[in-house]
Amino acid sequence: MARREFQMPGVLRQNGPRPYWYIRYRVKILVGKNHIQRKERWHKLGYCDEMTKREALRLRDELMRSVNREVYTIQSHIPFEDFVKIYKREHIPTLSVGAQADFAALNWPLLIV
């Protein structure tokens, strides 16, 4: 199993006519069949005149909770047709004979979109 990654970026301030709080973090993106690439994302948390830095830190924590659990989100990037093939190849043989007969009776091409 791969090592879990944990990110907790600092809240940064973008100066300009109307300053705002933002964070930079990296997400994994599936670019090939088995190739994952990391890309940097900037996320704007809010304007400095509308929220304090403490509120921006709370928003960062909420966002990073979902980003740090990305071990599970990569798996949802597989096409459904590939998922059905893997399911048929790896899961159905582990079932009982009766359950395998039920799956054999299903019309699998209808499940593939």
C-alpha positions as a Markdown table, in Angstrom:
| # | Residue | x | y | z |
|---|---|---|---|---|
| 1 | Met | 0.0 | 0.0 | 0.0 |
| 2 | Ala | 1.3 | 3.4 | -0.9 |
| 3 | Arg | 2.4 | 5.9 | 1.8 |
| 4 | Arg | -0.3 | 8.3 | 2.8 |
| 5 | Glu | 0.3 | 11.9 | 2.0 |
| 6 | Phe | -0.6 | 14.8 | 4.3 |
| 7 | Gln | -0.7 | 18.4 | 3.3 |
| 8 | Met | -1.3 | 21.5 | 5.4 |
| 9 | Pro | -0.4 | 24.6 | 3.4 |
| 10 | Gly | -0.1 | 28.0 | 4.9 |
| 11 | Val | -2.7 | 30.6 | 4.3 |
| 12 | Leu | -1.2 | 33.2 | 2.0 |
| 13 | Arg | -2.3 | 36.8 | 1.3 |
| 14 | Gln | -2.5 | 38.1 | -2.3 |
| 15 | Asn | -2.0 | 41.8 | -2.4 |
| 16 | Gly | -3.6 | 44.1 | -4.9 |
| 17 | Pro | -6.6 | 46.4 | -5.2 |
| 18 | Arg | -8.6 | 44.0 | -3.1 |
| 19 | Pro | -6.4 | 41.6 | -1.1 |
| 20 | Tyr | -7.6 | 38.0 | -0.6 |
| 21 | Trp | -6.6 | 34.8 | 1.3 |
| 22 | Tyr | -5.6 | 31.8 | -0.7 |
| 23 | Ile | -3.8 | 28.4 | -0.4 |
| 24 | Arg | -1.7 | 26.3 | -2.7 |
| 25 | Tyr | -1.9 | 22.5 | -2.6 |
| 26 | Arg | -1.2 | 19.6 | -4.9 |
| 27 | Val | -3.7 | 17.0 | -6.1 |
| 28 | Lys | -3.2 | 13.7 | -7.9 |
| 29 | Ile | -4.7 | 13.5 | -11.4 |
| 30 | Leu | -5.0 | 10.4 | -13.5 |
| 31 | Val | -3.5 | 11.2 | -16.9 |
| 32 | Gly | -3.0 | 7.7 | -18.3 |
| 33 | Lys | -4.2 | 4.2 | -17.7 |
| 34 | Asn | -1.8 | 3.7 | -14.7 |
| 35 | His | -0.1 | 7.1 | -14.6 |
| 36 | Ile | -0.7 | 9.6 | -11.9 |
| 37 | Gln | 0.6 | 13.2 | -12.0 |
| 38 | Arg | 0.6 | 15.8 | -9.3 |
| 39 | Lys | -0.7 | 19.3 | -10.2 |
| 40 | Glu | -0.7 | 22.4 | -8.1 |
| 41 | Arg | -4.0 | 24.1 | -7.3 |
| 42 | Trp | -4.7 | 27.5 | -6.0 |
| 43 | His | -7.8 | 28.0 | -4.0 |
| 44 | Lys | -9.1 | 31.4 | -3.1 |
| 45 | Leu | -10.6 | 31.4 | 0.4 |
| 46 | Gly | -12.0 | 34.9 | 0.6 |
| 47 | Tyr | -11.3 | 38.6 | 0.7 |
| 48 | Cys | -9.3 | 40.0 | 3.5 |
| 49 | Asp | -11.9 | 42.7 | 4.2 |
| 50 | Glu | -14.6 | 40.1 | 4.6 |
| 51 | Met | -12.9 | 37.5 | 6.8 |
| 52 | Thr | -10.1 | 37.3 | 9.3 |
| 53 | Lys | -7.0 | 35.1 | 8.9 |
| 54 | Arg | -8.5 | 32.8 | 11.6 |
| 55 | Glu | -11.6 | 32.2 | 9.5 |
| 56 | Ala | -9.4 | 31.6 | 6.5 |
| 57 | Leu | -7.6 | 28.9 | 8.5 |
| 58 | Arg | -10.9 | 27.2 | 9.3 |
| 59 | Leu | -11.8 | 27.2 | 5.6 |
| 60 | Arg | -8.4 | 25.7 | 4.7 |
| 61 | Asp | -8.9 | 22.9 | 7.3 |
| 62 | Glu | -12.3 | 22.0 | 5.8 |
| 63 | Leu | -10.9 | 21.9 | 2.2 |
| 64 | Met | -7.7 | 20.0 | 3.2 |
| 65 | Arg | -9.8 | 17.3 | 4.9 |
| 66 | Ser | -11.1 | 16.2 | 1.6 |
| 67 | Val | -7.8 | 16.7 | -0.2 |
| 68 | Asn | -5.8 | 14.6 | 2.3 |
| 69 | Arg | -8.3 | 11.7 | 1.8 |
| 70 | Glu | -7.5 | 11.6 | -2.0 |
| 71 | Val | -6.4 | 8.0 | -1.9 |
| 72 | Tyr | -10.1 | 7.2 | -2.5 |
| 73 | Thr | -10.8 | 9.8 | -5.1 |
| 74 | Ile | -8.3 | 8.6 | -7.7 |
| 75 | Gln | -10.1 | 5.3 | -7.9 |
| 76 | Ser | -13.3 | 7.0 | -9.1 |
| 77 | His | -11.4 | 8.2 | -12.3 |
| 78 | Ile | -11.6 | 4.7 | -13.9 |
| 79 | Pro | -14.0 | 4.4 | -16.8 |
| 80 | Phe | -17.1 | 2.3 | -16.0 |
| 81 | Glu | -16.4 | -0.2 | -18.8 |
| 82 | Asp | -13.0 | -0.9 | -17.3 |
| 83 | Phe | -14.5 | -1.3 | -13.9 |
| 84 | Val | -17.0 | -3.9 | -15.2 |
| 85 | Lys | -14.2 | -5.9 | -16.8 |
| 86 | Ile | -12.1 | -5.9 | -13.6 |
| 87 | Tyr | -15.2 | -6.8 | -11.5 |
| 88 | Lys | -16.0 | -9.7 | -13.7 |
| 89 | Arg | -12.4 | -10.9 | -13.8 |
| 90 | Glu | -11.5 | -10.5 | -10.1 |
| 91 | His | -14.7 | -10.5 | -8.0 |
| 92 | Ile | -17.2 | -13.0 | -9.6 |
| 93 | Pro | -14.8 | -16.0 | -9.3 |
| 94 | Thr | -14.7 | -15.5 | -5.5 |
| 95 | Leu | -18.4 | -15.9 | -5.1 |
| 96 | Ser | -20.3 | -19.0 | -4.4 |
| 97 | Val | -21.6 | -21.2 | -7.3 |
| 98 | Gly | -25.2 | -19.9 | -6.9 |
| 99 | Ala | -24.1 | -16.3 | -7.0 |
| 100 | Gln | -21.9 | -16.9 | -10.0 |
| 101 | Ala | -24.9 | -18.4 | -11.8 |
| 102 | Asp | -27.0 | -15.3 | -11.0 |
| 103 | Phe | -24.3 | -13.1 | -12.5 |
| 104 | Ala | -24.0 | -15.3 | -15.5 |
| 105 | Ala | -27.7 | -14.8 | -16.1 |
| 106 | Leu | -27.3 | -11.0 | -16.2 |
| 107 | Asn | -27.1 | -9.4 | -19.5 |
| 108 | Trp | -23.7 | -7.6 | -19.0 |
| 109 | Pro | -23.6 | -5.6 | -22.3 |
| 110 | Leu | -26.6 | -3.7 | -21.1 |
| 111 | Leu | -24.5 | -2.5 | -18.1 |
| 112 | Ile | -21.8 | -1.0 | -20.2 |
| 113 | Val | -22.7 | 2.6 | -21.2 |
